[in-house]
Amino acid sequence: MRKSLAKLPSPKKIWRIWLGSQSPRRPILRWSATDKLGLLMVCLLVAIISSYKLLAVPDLKPGDIAQFNEIAPRDATVIDTKALKEKKLGLKESFVHVIDKNQSINLEKSVFQKIKKLLTLKNNNFEVGINEFNLTNPEKIWLASISDREWEAWKEEIKNATKKMLSQGIINTLELDQLNKASSLQLIDLGDKYSPSRSLGSKILSGSFYQKSNLKVDELKTNILIENLINQDGINTIKVKEGDIISKKGEPISSEEFDILNHFNKVSRSPRPLKWLITFSEAMGSCGLLLMIMRREKPRLKSKHGLLSLTLLFVVQLTKDWLGPLASPIQLILPPTLLLSQGIGTTTSLAWMASASLIWPSSLNEFSEVRLIIACVAGSFVAFLGRRMRSRAQVLQIAVFIPFGALLGQWFIFNQVIKTNNIEFRNLSFDTNSLLNETLIISAILMITILIIPILENTFGLLTRARLMELADQERPLLRRLSREAPGTFEHTLTILSLAEEGARVIGADVDLIRTGALYHDVGKLHAPNWFIENQKDGINPHEEIQNPYKSADILQAHVDEGLKLARKYRLPSPIADFIPEHQGTLKMGYFLHKARESDPSASEKRFRYKGPIPHSKETGILMLADGCEAALRALDASSSDDDACKTVRKIIQSRQIDGQLRESSLTRAEIEIILRAFVSVWRRMRHRRIKYPSFKSS
């Protein structure tokens, strides 16, 4: 029995395996078709700008970067085309004119038409058309008295003069008086220049030829003339010897080098579709891999975060193409790496840096290769440190120290390693001043990047450490309002914050995020503070007065809905706003469900559950557990032991697990156990006893 061939998994299945390899599996935020199309378009732009030059014909031109070191295969003498063009430009006004027969015929017809008009004028006794010829009295008398035989002889003389002038060429820029003199000289056989027959003939010829031309440029003869003129002065040539380096890898190709490469057939006159396809695919693959890494690190990643990273990649590729050899790897790689590290995460920034480096142009000289390596090393420091910086001032320190660290790295490599050990790098140039200037430019660019980060935070929904610290300031308007209008809720919030913060710390979750999210998770209670027990005074409970469990359940759900409205009003970032609904998930309002079933046993449980969603991150999951455990831990009496607290917390956590509230939070069983012990540790600190001081009676 023949074994069937193993079926290869589809790309979609590979993608699912990649994302599903997490332990435990985290829920993925689906992107819409519009989002995917936008990301695909940016990927295509990156791939096109990275590879389009491979389809250009010819593939090289003066000023391009040399891909390889080219060696002259033999001796040769090559014409310097740049010098040749300059000479031709100097001779651009040198051209050869020839007679245009068609124009000559037209001009000859024009002369005959004027003679015909003059005859008509003579026959009409000069009553019309006098102004056209501006006849003098002697000319009128001569015309009136001339016989037919004399007229024909005069007309023949005009025709002969016309042919002579046209054969010599008529130029349209000749002044009218000069044209009159030339015409008069051609009619010298008609007598004295002041004689009527001669002056009238001159008027006819000059009137017919004025601002007219029967000349045209002969391109072939003009080129021959220019070549002859150039040969008289001598053609500049370039002498090449076998073994000479024509062009050096990574350096701009000069005009002379291009002439030599063209002479040795090193310039391709046809596109390179195979190499273009490889480069295009490499760029597309880099973009796709970047998105895969970003989504695996953050399955809840929003499409606009992916769009930001790809747009930065496109801008860098466009800048590299525009600047050419002036493009600096450090200047182009560090700012986006810092931005992505601050706003999204270390893994994303490292993946972006790797993608930008992989599709960097291959035409790098040794100096540029070393600088690219140093840029990657400096970018790695930025990626790791940027996410950990908790204030704008600390980020500014990166903008100062990292560039100068890169400067010292380059100085050490080139001066201590290369020169000390006599390592030969051809075409290597090192200028300390230029590196210092570059360092200052990098620092300035990084500082500008830091200044625009707040703008990008709002535009793309980024959440930096500095932003978290700013939002966690308890003097912010919304938190001050919570402390004034709902003081019980605010104290409840601070207690939950202590529990959640410690729980996040012990399992390595984002402490800053959970601290800030905990502060805002119950702001929705501001819409009706006295409906929540922690804010009630004198034992007055409005829920007991209305005696309507359905309305009470709606009020509890309203604190989530109103909290989301306040989050939008105060422009809280979405990761912080997510704590508002997710800390309640779809939990059951057990007390009011019990009350409802006392009067109606068929009351739906779904009616008494929060709308959700359930926690989608470790941080919101921890906050849900802290929120559930806080009241229970407070209720323990002073004689309770750690085991009692542990049993109480475990019971609450297990109820959340059984209810399915933690299935998408990515919290493992081991992490939940560690969180449980952290909660008990915080409770122990909260319930510590003080020594009772004895009272003394005043004498």
C-alpha positions as CSV (number, residue, x, y, z in Angstrom):
1,M,0.0,0.0,0.0
2,R,1.5,3.3,-1.1
3,K,2.0,5.9,1.5
4,S,0.4,9.3,0.7
5,L,2.7,12.3,0.6
6,A,2.6,14.5,3.7
7,K,0.5,17.6,3.1
8,L,2.3,20.9,3.7
9,P,0.5,23.2,6.0
10,S,-1.1,26.3,4.5
11,P,0.3,29.8,5.3
12,K,-2.8,30.5,7.4
13,K,-2.2,27.3,9.5
14,I,1.5,28.3,9.9
15,W,0.4,31.7,11.1
16,R,-2.0,30.1,13.6
17,I,0.7,27.7,14.9
18,W,3.1,30.6,15.3
19,L,0.6,32.6,17.4
20,G,-0.7,29.6,19.2
21,S,2.7,28.5,20.4
22,Q,2.3,30.8,23.3
23,S,1.8,29.3,26.7
24,P,-0.9,29.8,27.7
25,R,-2.5,30.9,24.5
26,R,-3.6,34.6,24.4
27,P,-6.6,35.9,22.5
28,I,-5.8,37.7,19.2
29,L,-7.4,41.0,18.3
30,R,-8.8,40.6,14.8
31,W,-8.0,43.2,12.2
32,S,-10.6,44.3,9.7
33,A,-10.1,43.8,5.9
34,T,-9.6,47.6,5.5
35,D,-6.8,47.5,8.1
36,K,-5.1,44.5,6.4
37,L,-5.4,46.3,3.0
38,G,-3.7,49.4,4.4
39,L,-0.9,47.4,5.9
40,L,-0.4,45.5,2.7
41,M,-0.2,48.8,0.7
42,V,2.5,50.1,3.0
43,C,4.4,46.8,2.7
44,L,4.2,47.1,-1.1
45,L,5.6,50.7,-0.9
46,V,8.5,49.5,1.2
47,A,9.3,46.7,-1.2
48,I,9.0,48.9,-4.3
49,I,11.2,51.7,-3.0
50,S,13.7,49.0,-1.9
51,S,13.9,47.3,-5.3
52,Y,12.8,49.6,-8.2
53,K,16.3,50.6,-9.2
54,L,17.0,47.0,-10.3
55,L,14.5,47.5,-13.2
56,A,16.0,50.8,-14.2
57,V,17.8,51.0,-17.6
58,P,20.7,51.5,-17.6
59,D,21.3,50.1,-14.2
60,L,24.0,52.7,-13.4
61,K,24.5,56.4,-13.9
62,P,27.1,58.9,-12.6
63,G,26.4,59.5,-8.9
64,D,25.1,56.0,-8.1
65,I,26.8,53.9,-5.4
66,A,29.2,51.3,-6.7
67,Q,28.0,47.7,-5.9
68,F,31.4,46.1,-6.2
69,N,35.1,46.9,-6.7
70,E,35.6,46.8,-10.5
71,I,39.0,46.1,-11.9
72,A,40.1,47.1,-15.5
73,P,40.6,43.9,-17.5
74,R,43.0,45.5,-20.0
75,D,44.6,48.7,-21.1
76,A,42.3,51.2,-22.8
77,T,41.8,54.8,-23.9
78,V,38.3,56.0,-23.1
79,I,36.7,59.2,-24.3
80,D,35.8,61.6,-21.5
81,T,32.1,62.1,-22.3
82,K,31.7,64.8,-19.6
83,A,34.4,67.0,-21.2
84,L,33.0,66.2,-24.6
85,K,29.6,67.4,-23.6
86,E,31.0,70.6,-22.1
87,K,32.7,71.3,-25.4
88,K,29.6,70.6,-27.4
89,L,27.7,73.0,-25.1
90,G,30.3,75.6,-25.9
91,L,29.6,75.0,-29.6
92,K,25.8,74.8,-29.4
93,E,25.5,78.0,-31.5
94,S,27.5,76.4,-34.3
95,F,25.2,74.9,-36.9
96,V,25.0,74.4,-40.7
97,H,22.1,76.0,-42.6
98,V,20.9,74.7,-46.0
99,I,18.2,76.0,-48.4
100,D,14.7,74.9,-47.7
101,K,13.2,74.4,-51.2
102,N,9.6,74.6,-50.1
103,Q,10.2,77.9,-48.3
104,S,12.0,79.2,-51.4
105,I,9.1,78.4,-53.6
106,N,6.6,80.1,-51.2
107,L,8.8,83.2,-51.1
108,E,9.0,83.3,-54.9
109,K,5.3,83.0,-55.1
110,S,5.0,85.9,-52.7
111,V,7.1,88.1,-55.1
112,F,5.0,87.2,-58.1
113,Q,1.8,88.0,-56.2
114,K,3.2,91.5,-55.4
115,I,4.1,92.1,-59.0
116,K,0.5,91.0,-60.0
117,K,-1.0,93.4,-57.4
118,L,1.2,96.2,-58.8
119,L,0.0,95.6,-62.3
120,T,-3.6,95.7,-61.1
121,L,-2.8,99.0,-59.4
122,K,-1.4,100.4,-62.6
123,N,-4.5,99.3,-64.6
124,N,-6.8,101.0,-62.0
125,N,-4.9,104.3,-62.3
126,F,-3.5,103.9,-58.7
127,E,-7.0,104.3,-57.1
128,V,-6.5,101.4,-54.6
129,G,-3.6,99.7,-52.9
130,I,-1.3,102.7,-52.9
131,N,-0.4,102.4,-49.2
132,E,0.8,98.8,-49.6
133,F,3.6,99.9,-51.9
134,N,4.0,103.5,-50.7
135,L,4.6,104.7,-54.3
136,T,6.4,107.9,-54.9
137,N,5.4,110.3,-57.7
138,P,8.4,109.3,-60.0
139,E,7.4,105.6,-59.5
140,K,3.8,106.4,-60.4
141,I,4.9,108.3,-63.5
142,W,7.2,105.5,-64.5
143,L,4.5,102.9,-64.1
144,A,2.0,104.9,-66.1
145,S,4.3,105.4,-69.0
146,I,6.0,102.0,-69.2
147,S,5.2,99.9,-72.3
148,D,4.2,96.2,-72.2
149,R,7.6,95.1,-73.6
150,E,9.4,97.2,-71.0
151,W,7.1,95.8,-68.3
152,E,8.0,92.2,-69.2
153,A,11.7,93.0,-69.2
154,W,11.4,94.7,-65.8
155,K,9.5,91.7,-64.4
156,E,12.1,89.3,-65.7
157,E,14.8,91.2,-64.0
158,I,12.9,91.0,-60.7
159,K,12.5,87.2,-61.1
160,N,16.3,86.8,-61.7
161,A,17.1,88.9,-58.7
162,T,14.6,86.8,-56.6
163,K,16.4,83.5,-57.6
164,K,19.8,85.0,-56.8
165,M,18.7,86.2,-53.3
166,L,16.9,82.9,-52.5
167,S,19.9,80.8,-53.6
168,Q,22.1,82.8,-51.2
169,G,19.6,82.3,-48.3
170,I,17.2,84.7,-46.6
171,I,17.4,85.1,-42.8
172,N,14.4,86.3,-40.8
173,T,16.3,88.5,-38.4
174,L,17.8,90.8,-41.1
175,E,16.8,94.5,-40.6
176,L,14.5,96.0,-43.3
177,D,17.0,98.7,-44.4
178,Q,19.7,96.1,-44.9
179,L,17.3,94.0,-46.9
180,N,16.5,97.0,-49.1
181,K,20.2,97.6,-49.8
182,A,20.7,93.9,-50.7
183,S,17.7,93.9,-53.0
184,S,18.9,97.2,-54.7
185,L,22.3,95.7,-55.4
186,Q,20.7,92.7,-57.0
187,L,18.8,95.1,-59.4
188,I,21.8,97.2,-60.4
189,D,21.1,96.5,-64.1
190,L,17.9,98.5,-63.8
191,G,19.9,101.7,-63.6
192,D,20.7,104.3,-61.0
193,K,19.7,103.3,-57.4
194,Y,17.3,106.3,-57.3
195,S,15.7,105.3,-60.6
196,P,12.0,104.4,-60.2
197,S,12.3,101.0,-61.7
198,R,15.1,100.0,-59.3
199,S,13.6,101.5,-56.2
200,L,10.2,99.9,-56.9
201,G,11.9,96.5,-57.5
202,S,13.7,96.8,-54.2
203,K,10.4,97.5,-52.4
204,I,8.8,94.4,-53.9
205,L,11.7,92.1,-52.9
206,S,12.3,93.5,-49.4
207,G,8.5,93.5,-48.7
208,S,8.3,89.8,-49.7
209,F,11.4,88.7,-47.8
210,Y,11.1,90.8,-44.6
211,Q,11.0,88.6,-41.4
212,K,10.9,85.5,-43.7
213,S,13.5,82.8,-44.0
214,N,14.2,79.9,-46.5
215,L,16.9,78.3,-44.3
216,K,16.9,75.2,-42.2
217,V,19.4,73.4,-40.0
218,D,21.0,70.3,-41.3
219,E,21.6,68.1,-38.3
220,L,24.0,65.7,-39.9
221,K,26.2,68.5,-41.4
222,T,26.0,70.4,-38.0
223,N,27.2,67.3,-36.1
224,I,30.1,66.9,-38.6
225,L,31.0,70.6,-38.2
226,I,31.0,70.3,-34.4
227,E,33.1,67.1,-34.5
228,N,35.5,68.8,-36.8
229,L,35.7,71.8,-34.4
230,I,36.2,69.5,-31.4
231,N,38.9,67.5,-33.2
232,Q,40.8,70.7,-34.0
233,D,41.0,71.4,-30.2
234,G,41.6,67.7,-29.3
235,I,39.3,65.3,-27.5
236,N,39.9,64.6,-23.8
237,T,40.6,60.9,-23.1
238,I,41.1,58.8,-20.0
239,K,44.0,56.4,-19.9
240,V,43.3,53.1,-18.2
241,K,45.8,50.3,-17.4
242,E,45.1,46.7,-16.8
243,G,44.5,46.0,-13.0
244,D,43.5,49.6,-12.2
245,I,40.5,49.9,-9.8
246,I,37.7,51.5,-11.9
247,S,35.1,52.0,-9.1
248,K,35.2,51.3,-5.4
249,K,32.5,49.5,-3.5
250,G,30.2,51.9,-1.6
251,E,31.5,55.1,-3.2
252,P,29.7,57.3,-5.7
253,I,30.5,56.6,-9.4
254,S,32.1,59.6,-11.0
255,S,31.5,60.6,-14.7
256,E,35.0,59.3,-15.7
257,E,34.4,56.0,-13.9
258,F,31.1,55.6,-15.6
259,D,32.7,56.1,-19.0
260,I,35.3,53.4,-18.2
261,L,32.6,51.0,-17.0
262,N,30.6,51.6,-20.1
263,H,33.6,51.1,-22.3
264,F,34.2,47.6,-20.7
265,N,30.5,46.7,-21.0
266,K,30.0,46.8,-17.2
267,V,26.8,48.9,-17.5
268,S,23.7,46.8,-18.0
269,R,21.4,48.1,-20.6
270,S,18.6,45.7,-19.7
271,P,16.5,45.3,-16.4
272,R,17.4,42.5,-13.9
273,P,14.0,40.9,-13.1
274,L,15.4,38.0,-11.1
275,K,17.4,40.1,-8.8
276,W,14.5,42.6,-8.5
277,L,12.2,39.7,-7.5
278,I,14.6,38.5,-4.9
279,T,15.0,42.0,-3.4
280,F,11.3,42.7,-3.6
281,S,10.5,39.4,-1.9
282,E,13.1,40.1,0.8
283,A,11.6,43.5,1.6
284,M,8.0,42.1,1.7
285,G,9.2,39.2,3.9
286,S,10.9,41.6,6.3
287,C,7.7,43.6,6.6
288,G,5.6,40.4,7.1
289,L,8.1,39.0,9.7
290,L,8.0,42.3,11.6
291,L,4.2,42.2,11.8
292,M,4.3,38.5,12.9
293,I,6.8,39.3,15.7
294,M,4.7,42.3,16.8
295,R,1.5,40.3,17.0
296,R,3.1,37.4,18.8
297,E,4.5,39.8,21.4
298,K,1.2,41.6,21.7
299,P,-1.7,39.6,20.4
300,R,-4.0,42.5,21.3
301,L,-1.9,44.8,19.1
302,K,-3.9,47.3,17.1
303,S,-3.5,47.7,13.4
304,K,-2.5,51.3,13.7
305,H,0.6,50.2,15.7
306,G,1.6,47.9,12.8
307,L,0.9,50.8,10.4
308,L,3.2,53.1,12.4
309,S,6.1,50.6,12.4
310,L,5.7,50.0,8.6
311,T,5.4,53.7,7.9
312,L,8.6,54.3,9.8
313,L,10.3,51.6,7.7
314,F,9.0,53.2,4.5
315,V,10.3,56.7,5.5
316,V,13.7,55.3,6.3
317,Q,13.9,53.5,2.9
318,L,12.8,56.6,1.1
319,T,15.4,58.7,3.0
320,K,18.1,56.2,2.2
321,D,17.1,56.3,-1.5
322,W,17.1,60.1,-1.5
323,L,20.4,60.7,0.4
324,G,22.3,57.8,-1.2
325,P,25.9,57.7,0.1
326,L,25.1,60.4,2.7
327,A,22.6,58.2,4.5
328,S,23.9,57.4,8.0
329,P,22.7,54.1,9.6
330,I,22.9,55.6,13.1
331,Q,20.9,58.7,12.2
332,L,18.2,56.7,10.5
333,I,17.9,53.6,12.8
334,L,18.1,55.1,16.3
335,P,15.1,57.5,16.3
336,P,12.4,55.0,15.1
337,T,13.9,52.4,17.5
338,L,13.5,54.8,20.4
339,L,10.0,55.7,19.4
340,L,8.8,52.0,19.0
341,S,10.6,51.0,22.2
342,Q,8.8,53.7,24.2
343,G,5.4,53.3,22.6
344,I,5.1,49.5,21.9
345,G,7.8,47.4,23.4
346,T,11.4,46.2,23.3
347,T,10.8,43.2,21.1
348,T,9.0,45.3,18.5
349,S,11.8,47.9,18.4
350,L,14.4,45.1,18.0
351,A,12.4,43.5,15.2
352,W,12.0,46.8,13.4
353,M,15.8,47.5,13.7
354,A,16.5,44.0,12.3
355,S,14.2,44.6,9.3
356,A,15.7,48.0,8.6
357,S,19.2,46.6,8.7
358,L,18.3,43.6,6.5
359,I,17.0,45.7,3.7
360,W,19.7,48.3,3.9
361,P,21.4,48.8,0.5
362,S,24.1,46.2,-0.2
363,S,26.5,48.8,-1.6
364,L,28.2,49.5,1.6
365,N,31.9,50.1,2.0
366,E,33.9,48.8,4.9
367,F,33.4,52.0,6.8
368,S,29.6,51.9,6.3
369,E,29.4,48.2,7.3
370,V,31.1,49.0,10.6
371,R,28.8,52.0,11.2
372,L,25.8,49.8,10.5
373,I,27.0,47.3,13.1
374,I,27.6,50.1,15.6
375,A,24.1,51.5,14.8
376,C,22.6,48.1,15.6
377,V,24.5,47.8,18.9
378,A,23.4,51.3,19.9
379,G,19.9,50.6,18.7
380,S,19.8,47.5,21.0
381,F,20.7,49.6,24.0
382,V,18.0,52.1,23.0
383,A,15.5,49.2,22.6
384,F,16.2,47.8,26.0
385,L,16.6,51.1,27.9
386,G,13.8,53.0,26.2
387,R,11.0,50.9,27.5
388,R,12.4,51.1,31.1
389,M,12.7,54.9,31.1
390,R,10.0,56.2,33.5
391,S,10.2,59.9,32.7
392,R,10.9,62.3,29.9
393,A,14.2,63.4,31.6
394,Q,15.5,59.8,31.6
395,V,14.6,59.5,27.9
396,L,16.6,62.7,27.2
397,Q,19.6,61.1,28.8
398,I,19.4,58.4,26.2
399,A,19.4,61.1,23.5
400,V,22.7,62.4,24.9
401,F,24.6,59.3,26.1
402,I,23.8,56.8,23.4
403,P,25.1,58.9,20.4
404,F,28.3,59.7,22.3
405,G,28.7,56.1,23.1
406,A,28.4,55.3,19.4
407,L,31.0,58.0,18.7
408,L,33.4,56.4,21.2
409,G,32.7,53.0,19.7
410,Q,33.6,54.1,16.2
411,W,36.7,56.0,17.5
412,F,37.9,52.9,19.3
413,I,37.3,50.5,16.4
414,F,39.1,52.7,13.8
415,N,41.9,54.1,15.9
416,Q,42.7,51.3,18.3
417,V,41.7,48.2,16.4
418,I,42.2,48.9,12.8
419,K,45.2,51.3,12.9
420,T,46.9,49.6,15.8
421,N,46.7,46.2,14.3
422,N,47.4,47.4,10.7
423,I,44.1,45.9,9.4
424,E,43.8,46.9,5.8
425,F,40.6,48.4,4.7
426,R,40.7,49.8,1.2
427,N,39.1,53.2,0.7
428,L,38.7,53.7,4.4
429,S,38.4,57.3,5.5
430,F,38.0,58.4,9.1
431,D,37.4,61.9,10.1
432,T,36.9,62.6,13.8
433,N,35.3,66.0,13.2
434,S,32.7,64.5,10.8
435,L,31.9,61.8,13.4
436,L,31.5,64.5,16.1
437,N,29.2,66.5,13.9
438,E,27.2,63.4,13.1
439,T,26.9,62.7,16.9
440,L,25.5,66.1,17.5
441,I,23.0,65.7,14.6
442,I,21.9,62.3,16.0
443,S,21.4,63.8,19.5
444,A,19.3,66.6,17.9
445,I,17.2,64.1,15.9
446,L,16.6,62.0,19.1
447,M,15.5,65.1,21.0
448,I,13.1,66.1,18.3
449,T,11.8,62.5,18.3
450,I,11.2,62.8,22.1
451,L,9.3,66.1,21.5
452,I,7.0,64.5,18.9
453,I,6.3,61.3,21.0
454,P,3.4,63.0,22.8
455,I,1.8,63.8,19.5
456,L,2.2,60.3,18.2
457,E,0.9,58.9,21.6
458,N,-2.5,60.5,20.8
459,T,-2.4,59.8,17.0
460,F,-1.5,56.1,17.2
461,G,-2.6,55.3,20.7
462,L,0.9,54.6,22.1
463,L,1.4,54.2,25.8
464,T,4.9,55.1,27.0
465,R,6.3,54.8,30.5
466,A,6.4,58.5,30.9
467,R,2.7,58.8,29.9
468,L,1.8,56.1,32.5
469,M,3.7,58.1,35.2
470,E,1.9,61.2,34.2
471,L,-1.5,59.5,34.3
472,A,-0.8,58.0,37.7
473,D,-0.3,61.4,39.2
474,Q,-3.1,61.6,41.8
475,E,-3.3,65.4,41.3
476,R,-4.8,64.9,37.8
477,P,-8.3,66.4,37.5
478,L,-10.2,63.1,37.2
479,L,-8.5,61.5,40.2
480,R,-8.9,64.6,42.3
481,R,-12.6,64.6,41.5
482,L,-12.8,60.9,42.5
483,S,-11.1,61.6,45.8
484,R,-13.5,64.5,46.6
485,E,-16.8,63.1,45.3
486,A,-16.3,59.4,46.1
487,P,-13.8,59.2,48.9
488,G,-14.8,55.7,49.8
489,T,-14.2,54.5,46.3
490,F,-10.9,56.3,46.2
491,E,-9.7,54.5,49.3
492,H,-11.0,51.2,47.9
493,T,-9.0,52.0,44.8
494,L,-5.8,52.6,46.7
495,T,-6.2,49.3,48.5
496,I,-6.8,47.4,45.3
497,L,-3.8,49.2,43.8
498,S,-1.6,47.8,46.5
499,L,-2.8,44.3,46.0
500,A,-2.7,44.4,42.2
501,E,0.7,46.1,42.1
502,E,2.3,43.4,44.3
503,G,0.6,40.7,42.3
504,A,2.0,42.1,39.0
505,R,5.4,42.6,40.5
506,V,5.9,39.0,41.6
507,I,5.0,37.5,38.2
508,G,6.8,40.1,36.1
509,A,3.8,41.8,34.7
510,D,3.6,45.5,33.8
511,V,3.6,47.2,37.2
512,D,3.3,50.7,35.8
513,L,0.4,49.7,33.6
514,I,-1.6,48.0,36.4
515,R,-0.9,50.8,38.8
516,T,-2.3,53.4,36.4
517,G,-5.2,51.2,35.3
518,A,-6.2,50.5,39.0
519,L,-6.4,54.2,39.7
520,Y,-9.0,54.7,36.9
521,H,-10.9,51.3,37.0
522,D,-13.8,52.6,39.2
523,V,-14.1,56.2,38.0
524,G,-17.5,55.4,36.6
525,K,-18.9,55.4,40.2
526,L,-18.7,59.2,40.0
527,H,-22.1,59.2,38.2
528,A,-23.8,58.1,41.5
529,P,-21.3,57.6,44.4
530,N,-23.9,57.0,47.1
531,W,-25.2,53.9,45.3
532,F,-22.0,52.1,46.3
533,I,-21.5,50.9,49.8
534,E,-18.1,52.3,50.4
535,N,-19.4,55.8,49.9
536,Q,-22.6,55.5,51.9
537,K,-23.0,57.4,55.2
538,D,-25.2,56.8,58.2
539,G,-26.1,53.3,57.0
540,I,-28.4,54.7,54.3
541,N,-28.5,52.3,51.3
542,P,-30.6,53.5,48.3
543,H,-30.9,50.0,47.0
544,E,-32.9,49.0,50.0
545,E,-35.2,52.0,49.4
546,I,-36.0,51.2,45.8
547,Q,-36.4,47.4,46.4
548,N,-35.8,46.7,42.7
549,P,-33.0,44.3,42.0
550,Y,-33.2,44.9,38.2
551,K,-32.7,48.6,38.6
552,S,-29.9,48.0,41.1
553,A,-28.2,45.7,38.6
554,D,-28.5,48.4,35.9
555,I,-26.9,50.9,38.3
556,L,-24.0,48.6,38.8
557,Q,-23.6,48.1,35.1
558,A,-23.8,51.9,34.6
559,H,-20.7,52.4,36.6
560,V,-18.8,50.6,33.8
561,D,-20.6,52.4,31.0
562,E,-20.2,55.8,32.6
563,G,-16.5,55.0,33.3
564,L,-15.9,54.4,29.6
565,K,-17.6,57.7,28.8
566,L,-15.3,59.5,31.3
567,A,-12.3,57.7,29.7
568,R,-13.2,59.1,26.3
569,K,-13.9,62.5,27.7
570,Y,-10.5,62.7,29.5
571,R,-8.7,61.0,26.6
572,L,-7.4,58.0,28.5
573,P,-5.4,55.6,26.4
574,S,-7.2,52.5,25.4
575,P,-5.0,50.2,27.5
576,I,-6.0,52.1,30.6
577,A,-9.7,52.3,29.5
578,D,-9.7,48.5,29.1
579,F,-9.4,48.1,32.9
580,I,-12.8,49.7,33.4
581,P,-15.0,46.9,31.8
582,E,-12.5,44.1,32.1
583,H,-12.0,44.3,35.8
584,Q,-15.7,43.2,36.1
585,G,-15.7,41.0,33.1
586,T,-19.0,39.1,32.9
587,L,-19.2,38.5,36.6
588,K,-22.5,37.7,38.2
589,M,-24.2,40.2,40.5
590,G,-25.0,37.5,43.0
591,Y,-26.7,39.5,45.7
592,F,-29.3,41.1,43.3
593,L,-29.8,37.9,41.4
594,H,-30.7,36.2,44.7
595,K,-33.1,39.1,45.5
596,A,-34.7,38.8,42.1
597,R,-35.2,35.0,42.4
598,E,-36.9,35.5,45.8
599,S,-39.8,37.0,44.0
600,D,-39.3,35.3,40.6
601,P,-37.4,32.0,40.6
602,S,-37.2,32.1,36.8
603,A,-35.2,35.3,36.7
604,S,-32.5,35.0,34.1
605,E,-28.9,34.9,35.4
606,K,-27.7,36.6,32.2
607,R,-29.7,39.7,33.2
608,F,-27.6,40.0,36.3
609,R,-24.2,39.7,34.7
610,Y,-21.9,42.5,33.7
611,K,-21.6,43.1,29.9
612,G,-17.8,42.4,29.9
613,P,-15.5,41.7,28.1
614,I,-13.6,39.4,30.3
615,P,-9.9,40.2,31.0
616,H,-7.7,40.0,27.9
617,S,-4.3,40.6,29.6
618,K,-2.5,39.6,32.8
619,E,-2.8,43.1,34.2
620,T,-6.6,43.3,33.9
621,G,-6.9,39.7,35.2
622,I,-4.8,40.5,38.3
623,L,-7.0,43.6,38.9
624,M,-10.2,41.5,38.7
625,L,-8.7,39.2,41.4
626,A,-7.6,42.1,43.5
627,D,-11.0,43.7,43.3
628,G,-12.7,40.5,44.4
629,C,-10.3,39.8,47.2
630,E,-10.1,43.3,48.7
631,A,-13.5,43.3,50.5
632,A,-13.1,39.7,51.7
633,L,-9.7,40.4,53.1
634,R,-11.0,43.5,54.9
635,A,-13.8,41.4,56.4
636,L,-11.3,39.1,58.2
637,D,-11.1,39.7,61.9
638,A,-7.9,40.5,63.7
639,S,-7.5,37.0,64.9
640,S,-7.4,35.5,61.4
641,S,-4.2,33.7,60.4
642,D,-2.3,33.6,57.1
643,D,-4.0,30.3,56.4
644,D,-7.4,31.8,56.8
645,A,-6.5,34.7,54.4
646,C,-5.1,32.2,51.9
647,K,-8.2,30.1,52.0
648,T,-10.4,33.1,51.5
649,V,-8.4,34.4,48.5
650,R,-8.2,30.9,47.0
651,K,-12.0,30.5,47.2
652,I,-12.5,33.8,45.4
653,I,-9.9,33.1,42.7
654,Q,-11.3,29.6,42.1
655,S,-14.8,31.0,41.6
656,R,-13.4,33.4,39.0
657,Q,-11.7,30.5,37.3
658,I,-14.8,28.2,37.3
659,D,-16.8,31.1,35.9
660,G,-14.4,31.4,33.0
661,Q,-13.3,34.9,33.7
662,L,-9.6,34.2,33.4
663,R,-9.5,32.0,30.3
664,E,-8.3,34.8,28.0
665,S,-6.0,36.6,30.5
666,S,-3.0,34.3,29.8
667,L,-2.4,33.8,33.5
668,T,-1.0,30.4,34.2
669,R,-1.9,28.3,37.3
670,A,1.6,28.8,38.7
671,E,1.3,32.6,38.3
672,I,-2.2,32.6,40.0
673,E,-0.7,30.7,42.9
674,I,2.1,33.3,43.2
675,I,-0.4,36.1,43.0
676,L,-2.5,34.5,45.8
677,R,0.5,34.5,48.1
678,A,1.3,38.1,47.2
679,F,-2.2,39.2,48.1
680,V,-1.8,37.5,51.5
681,S,1.5,39.2,52.0
682,V,-0.1,42.6,51.3
683,W,-3.0,41.8,53.7
684,R,-0.5,40.9,56.4
685,R,1.1,44.4,56.0
686,M,-2.3,46.1,56.0
687,R,-3.5,44.4,59.3
688,H,-0.3,44.9,61.4
689,R,-1.1,45.8,65.0
690,R,0.2,48.7,67.0
691,I,1.2,48.7,70.7
692,K,-1.5,50.2,72.9
693,Y,0.1,53.0,74.8
694,P,-1.0,53.4,78.5
695,S,-2.9,56.4,79.4
696,F,-1.7,58.7,82.3
697,K,-4.1,60.6,84.5
698,S,-3.1,64.2,85.0
699,S,-2.3,65.0,88.6
